[in-house]
């Protein structure tokens, strides 16, 4: 069976990494990646996955009527392009890697006549947009995969929920040896002008208001004021929206205001996130309503203790004080206390690391994810 994985953008983020890993680890399915030319296609080729380059369109959120119309027309154009490619390449099943990709793969289903699965990786929108997406999904798709329970619960339609499947993201288990970790620690800390003996906290993800990187910065200030020799690495870039760029500017200003210019490093986008985690001491996730938190399982798999918000899909990964620490969104005091607790209590820290590694091996391997995805394929194709 030939499954066409469709991604509407060529840019790389957690969703694209998850898709590539899933496709590469399918056991009885032949994956074909459909995407615009760019880094995603390049990575797929390196992974020896068949690719089809297609033209696409990325609609931007806007209140401007002209931009809204342009976005609608662009989405229709993109949908037609992918539908032609699906039909031409004799695909048996379409696996759309996001809601937007799902919309574009579904609007011309009458033309390509191939079953469509939506892989939903964000909390679905509400309001009129949400209703329109739900209507399209009810009429066109055979199944919906959600990466966490909150994602599936965000679907208001009973008929869509009845054909929804919870499948968590997975990682490839390749724990780095201690010698390699030490090499990375020296290399990356040297790059970021961070002393080897200092404690490093890292927060990873797109720079955006809902990711709440400011909480990590404020916690670093609290710890520094208490005499702790700590550094904070903010890994990620502001993209997709103007408000994200403005938020990045606000973060830089906050660092200046708090006197942390020499203690906070903005790394920009990085391809070596796992290496950076290995060079740090604690990984943070400060997001409000994170759909899943792929970086959490990446860090856990490498023996890096994680502190994250008790919201979204995070509690499906972390059990507080067992394989990580949880705190409520925006509670900077508890976040700071948790960081200090891990830095001071080595017994707790080691227990969390051991339990976290076991949790990933038991529940979040890419082999498990790919196996569950293929189970959905079998159900859909037997309908």
C-alpha positions as CSV (number, residue, x, y, z in Angstrom):
1,X,0.0,0.0,0.0
2,X,1.3,3.4,-1.0
3,X,0.5,6.1,1.6
4,X,1.0,9.8,0.6
5,X,2.1,11.9,3.6
6,X,1.1,15.4,2.8
7,X,2.7,18.4,4.5
8,X,1.7,21.9,3.2
9,X,4.9,23.5,4.2
10,X,8.6,22.7,3.6
11,X,9.7,24.2,7.0
12,X,10.8,21.9,9.8
13,X,9.2,21.8,13.2
14,X,8.1,19.1,15.6
15,X,5.2,18.0,13.4
16,X,7.5,17.4,10.4
17,X,10.1,15.6,12.5
18,X,7.3,13.3,13.8
19,X,6.0,12.7,10.3
20,X,9.4,11.7,8.9
21,X,10.1,9.4,11.8
22,X,6.7,7.7,11.5
23,X,7.0,7.3,7.7
24,X,10.6,5.9,8.0
25,X,9.5,3.2,10.6
26,X,6.4,1.9,8.8
27,X,6.8,-1.9,8.4
28,X,4.3,-2.9,5.7
29,X,3.5,0.4,4.0
30,X,5.4,2.4,1.3
31,X,5.4,6.1,2.3
32,X,5.6,8.9,-0.2
33,X,6.2,12.5,1.1
34,X,4.2,15.2,-0.7
35,X,5.5,18.7,0.1
36,X,6.9,21.9,-1.4
37,X,10.6,22.0,-2.2
38,X,12.7,22.7,0.8
39,X,14.2,21.3,3.9
40,X,11.5,18.7,4.5
41,X,12.0,17.2,1.1
42,X,15.7,17.2,1.6
43,X,15.4,15.3,4.9
44,X,13.0,12.8,3.4
45,X,15.5,12.1,0.5
46,X,18.3,11.6,3.1
47,X,16.0,9.2,4.9
48,X,15.5,7.3,1.6
49,X,11.8,8.1,1.5
50,X,10.2,8.7,-1.9
51,X,9.2,12.3,-2.4
52,X,6.9,14.3,-4.7
53,X,7.5,18.0,-4.9
54,X,4.4,20.0,-5.2
55,X,3.4,23.7,-5.3
56,X,1.6,24.9,-2.3
57,X,0.3,27.9,-0.5
58,X,0.6,29.0,3.1
59,X,-2.3,31.2,4.2
60,X,-1.6,33.8,6.8
61,X,-4.0,34.7,9.5
62,X,-5.4,38.1,8.9
63,X,-8.5,40.3,9.6
64,X,-8.0,42.1,6.2
65,X,-10.9,41.0,3.9
66,X,-8.5,41.0,0.9
67,X,-6.0,38.8,2.7
68,X,-8.8,36.5,3.8
69,X,-10.0,36.1,0.2
70,X,-6.4,35.6,-0.9
71,X,-5.9,32.9,1.7
72,X,-9.1,31.1,0.7
73,X,-8.1,31.1,-3.0
74,X,-4.6,30.1,-2.2
75,X,-5.9,27.1,-0.1
76,X,-8.1,26.0,-3.0
77,X,-5.1,26.3,-5.4
78,X,-2.9,24.3,-3.0
79,X,-5.7,21.7,-2.6
80,X,-6.0,21.3,-6.4
81,X,-2.2,20.9,-6.7
82,X,-1.9,18.1,-4.1
83,X,-5.0,16.4,-5.5
84,X,-3.4,16.2,-9.0
85,X,-0.2,14.8,-7.4
86,X,-2.2,12.2,-5.4
87,X,-4.0,11.0,-8.5
88,X,-0.9,11.0,-10.8
89,X,1.2,9.0,-8.3
90,X,-1.4,6.3,-7.7
91,X,-1.6,6.8,-3.9
92,X,-3.9,4.4,-2.0
93,X,-4.3,6.5,1.2
94,X,-3.6,10.1,2.1
95,X,-2.1,10.9,5.5
96,X,-2.4,14.7,6.0
97,X,0.1,15.9,8.6
98,X,-2.0,18.8,10.1
99,X,-5.5,20.3,10.0
100,X,-4.4,22.7,7.2
101,X,-2.9,19.9,5.2
102,X,-6.1,17.9,5.8
103,X,-8.3,20.7,4.5
104,X,-6.2,21.0,1.3
105,X,-6.2,17.2,0.8
106,X,-9.9,17.0,1.4
107,X,-11.5,19.8,-0.6
108,X,-10.8,18.0,-3.9
109,X,-11.5,14.4,-2.7
110,X,-14.2,14.2,-5.3
111,X,-11.4,14.5,-7.9
112,X,-8.7,12.2,-6.4
113,X,-11.1,9.8,-4.8
114,X,-8.5,8.5,-2.3
115,X,-9.3,7.9,1.5
116,X,-8.0,10.7,3.7
117,X,-6.7,10.6,7.3
118,X,-6.2,13.8,9.2
119,X,-3.3,13.8,11.7
120,X,-4.2,16.6,14.1
121,X,-1.3,18.0,16.1
122,X,-2.8,21.2,17.5
123,X,-5.9,22.0,19.6
124,X,-8.7,22.5,17.0
125,X,-10.0,26.1,16.5
126,X,-13.4,27.1,17.8
127,X,-16.0,29.4,16.3
128,X,-17.0,29.6,12.6
129,X,-13.6,28.4,11.4
130,X,-13.9,25.4,13.7
131,X,-17.4,24.6,12.5
132,X,-16.4,24.8,8.8
133,X,-13.4,22.5,9.4
134,X,-15.6,20.1,11.3
135,X,-18.2,20.0,8.5
136,X,-15.5,19.3,5.9
137,X,-14.0,16.5,8.1
138,X,-17.4,14.9,8.7
139,X,-18.0,14.8,4.9
140,X,-14.6,13.7,3.7
141,X,-12.3,11.9,6.0
142,X,-12.1,8.2,7.0
143,X,-10.2,8.7,10.3
144,X,-8.6,11.3,12.5
145,X,-5.4,10.8,14.6
146,X,-4.9,13.1,17.6
147,X,-1.6,13.3,19.4
148,X,-3.1,13.8,22.8
149,X,-6.5,13.5,24.6
150,X,-7.0,17.4,24.7
151,X,-6.6,17.5,20.9
152,X,-9.3,14.9,20.5
153,X,-11.5,16.5,23.1
154,X,-11.2,19.7,21.2
155,X,-13.3,18.2,18.4
156,X,-16.9,19.0,18.9
157,X,-18.4,16.6,16.4
158,X,-19.6,13.3,17.7
159,X,-19.2,11.6,14.3
160,X,-15.5,12.8,14.1
161,X,-14.8,11.7,17.6
162,X,-16.2,8.2,16.7
163,X,-13.5,7.9,14.1
164,X,-10.7,9.4,16.1
165,X,-7.6,7.6,17.3
166,X,-5.2,8.7,20.1
167,X,-1.6,8.1,19.0
168,X,1.2,9.8,20.9
169,X,4.3,11.0,19.1
170,X,7.4,8.7,19.4
171,X,11.1,9.1,19.4
172,X,13.9,6.9,18.2
173,X,15.7,5.4,21.2
174,X,19.3,6.3,20.7
175,X,20.7,7.4,24.1
176,X,24.1,9.0,23.7
177,X,27.1,7.5,25.6
178,X,28.5,9.6,28.5
179,X,31.7,10.2,26.5
180,X,29.7,11.7,23.7
181,X,27.6,13.7,26.1
182,X,30.7,15.2,27.6
183,X,32.0,16.1,24.1
184,X,28.7,17.8,23.3
185,X,28.7,19.6,26.6
186,X,32.1,21.1,26.0
187,X,31.4,21.9,22.3
188,X,28.0,23.5,22.8
189,X,28.8,25.4,26.0
190,X,31.8,26.8,24.3
191,X,29.6,28.0,21.4
192,X,27.2,29.6,23.8
193,X,29.9,31.1,26.0
194,X,28.7,29.1,29.0
195,X,31.1,27.8,31.6
196,X,31.3,24.0,32.0
197,X,30.6,24.1,35.7
198,X,27.6,26.4,35.5
199,X,24.1,25.0,35.6
200,X,22.2,25.3,32.4
201,X,18.4,25.5,32.0
202,X,17.1,25.2,28.4
203,X,13.6,26.0,27.0
204,X,13.0,24.7,23.4
205,X,10.3,25.7,20.9
206,X,9.0,28.3,18.6
207,X,9.1,31.7,20.2
208,X,5.5,32.7,20.6
209,X,3.3,34.2,23.4
210,X,1.6,30.9,24.2
211,X,5.0,29.2,24.7
212,X,5.6,31.6,27.6
213,X,9.4,31.8,27.4
214,X,9.2,34.8,29.7
215,X,8.4,32.5,32.6
216,X,11.8,30.7,32.1
217,X,13.6,34.1,32.0
218,X,11.9,35.3,35.2
219,X,12.8,32.0,36.9
220,X,16.4,32.4,35.8
221,X,16.4,35.9,37.4
222,X,15.0,34.4,40.7
223,X,17.7,31.7,40.8
224,X,20.4,34.2,39.9
225,X,19.3,36.5,42.7
226,X,19.5,33.6,45.1
227,X,23.2,33.1,44.2
228,X,22.8,30.3,41.8
229,X,25.3,30.0,39.0
230,X,22.7,29.5,36.2
231,X,22.4,30.1,32.5
232,X,19.3,30.0,30.4
233,X,19.3,28.9,26.7
234,X,16.2,29.9,24.7
235,X,16.2,27.6,21.7
236,X,13.9,28.5,18.8
237,X,12.9,31.4,16.6
238,X,9.9,33.7,16.1
239,X,8.1,32.9,12.8
240,X,4.8,32.5,11.1
241,X,3.1,35.6,12.8
242,X,4.0,39.2,13.4
243,X,3.0,38.8,17.1
244,X,5.7,36.2,17.5
245,X,8.4,38.6,16.3
246,X,7.1,41.3,18.6
247,X,7.1,38.8,21.5
248,X,10.7,37.9,20.8
249,X,11.6,41.7,21.0
250,X,9.8,41.8,24.3
251,X,11.8,38.8,25.6
252,X,15.1,40.5,24.6
253,X,13.9,43.7,26.4
254,X,13.0,41.7,29.5
255,X,16.4,40.1,29.6
256,X,18.0,43.6,29.4
257,X,15.7,44.9,32.1
258,X,16.4,42.1,34.5
259,X,20.2,42.4,34.0
260,X,20.5,38.9,32.5
261,X,22.2,39.9,29.2
262,X,25.3,37.7,30.0
263,X,23.1,34.8,31.4
264,X,20.5,34.3,28.7
265,X,21.4,33.0,25.3
266,X,18.9,33.2,22.3
267,X,20.2,30.5,20.0
268,X,17.7,30.9,17.2
269,X,16.5,27.8,15.3
270,X,18.7,24.7,15.7
271,X,18.7,21.3,14.1
272,X,20.6,19.8,17.0
273,X,18.0,20.1,19.7
274,X,18.8,16.7,21.3
275,X,22.5,17.6,21.4
276,X,21.7,20.9,23.1
277,X,19.5,19.1,25.7
278,X,22.4,16.8,26.4
279,X,24.6,19.8,27.1
280,X,22.1,21.3,29.6
281,X,21.1,20.3,33.1
282,X,17.3,20.8,33.1
283,X,14.8,21.1,30.2
284,X,11.8,23.4,30.7
285,X,8.4,23.5,28.9
286,X,6.4,26.6,29.9
287,X,3.6,26.5,27.3
288,X,0.0,27.2,27.9
289,X,-2.0,24.2,26.6
290,X,0.8,22.4,24.7
291,X,-0.9,19.8,22.5
292,X,1.8,17.2,23.3
293,X,5.4,18.4,23.8
294,X,7.7,16.4,21.6
295,X,10.8,18.0,23.1
296,X,9.8,16.5,26.5
297,X,10.2,12.9,25.3
298,X,13.3,13.8,23.4
299,X,14.9,15.2,26.6
300,X,13.6,12.3,28.7
301,X,15.1,9.8,26.3
302,X,18.6,11.3,26.9
303,X,18.4,11.4,30.7
304,X,17.6,15.2,31.0
305,X,15.2,16.0,33.8
306,X,12.1,17.9,32.6
307,X,9.9,20.5,34.3
308,X,6.7,21.3,32.4
309,X,3.3,22.9,32.7
310,X,0.4,20.9,34.0
311,X,-1.8,21.6,30.9
312,X,-2.6,20.3,27.5
313,X,-1.2,16.9,26.6
314,X,1.8,17.2,29.0
315,X,0.2,15.2,31.9
316,X,-0.1,12.3,29.5
317,X,3.7,12.2,29.4
318,X,4.8,13.5,32.9
319,X,3.6,12.1,36.2
320,X,4.6,14.7,38.8
321,X,7.6,13.8,41.0
322,X,7.8,10.4,39.2
323,X,9.3,11.0,35.8
324,X,9.3,14.8,35.9
325,X,8.0,17.9,37.7
326,X,4.8,19.7,36.9
327,X,3.7,23.3,37.7
328,X,0.7,25.4,36.8
329,X,0.9,27.7,33.8
330,X,2.4,31.1,34.7
331,X,3.3,30.1,38.3
332,X,6.9,31.4,38.1
333,X,7.5,30.9,41.9
334,X,6.7,27.1,41.7
335,X,8.8,26.8,38.5
336,X,11.7,28.4,40.2
337,X,11.3,26.2,43.3
338,X,11.1,23.1,41.1
339,X,14.4,24.1,39.3
340,X,16.1,24.7,42.6
341,X,14.8,21.4,43.9
342,X,16.3,19.4,41.1
343,X,19.6,21.3,41.3
344,X,19.9,20.5,45.0
345,X,18.3,17.1,45.4
346,X,20.4,14.7,43.4
347,X,18.4,11.7,44.7
348,X,15.2,13.0,43.4
349,X,16.8,14.1,40.2
350,X,18.3,10.7,39.5
351,X,15.1,8.9,40.3
352,X,13.2,11.2,37.8
353,X,15.8,10.6,35.1
354,X,15.6,6.8,35.5
355,X,11.8,6.7,35.5
356,X,11.6,9.1,32.6
357,X,13.9,6.9,30.4
358,X,11.7,3.9,31.3
359,X,8.6,5.8,30.4
360,X,9.8,6.7,27.0
361,X,10.9,3.1,26.3
362,X,7.5,1.8,27.4
363,X,5.2,4.3,25.8
364,X,6.8,6.8,23.4
365,X,9.0,4.9,20.9
366,X,8.7,5.6,17.2
367,X,8.2,1.9,16.6
368,X,5.1,2.0,18.8
369,X,3.8,5.1,17.1
370,X,4.3,3.7,13.6
371,X,2.7,0.4,14.5
372,X,-0.4,2.2,15.8
373,X,-0.6,4.3,12.7
374,X,-0.5,1.2,10.5
375,X,-3.4,-0.2,12.6
376,X,-5.4,2.8,11.6
377,X,-4.5,2.3,7.9
378,X,-5.8,-1.3,8.1
379,X,-9.0,-0.2,9.7
380,X,-9.6,2.5,7.1
381,X,-8.7,0.3,4.0
382,X,-11.0,-2.4,5.3
383,X,-14.1,-0.2,5.4
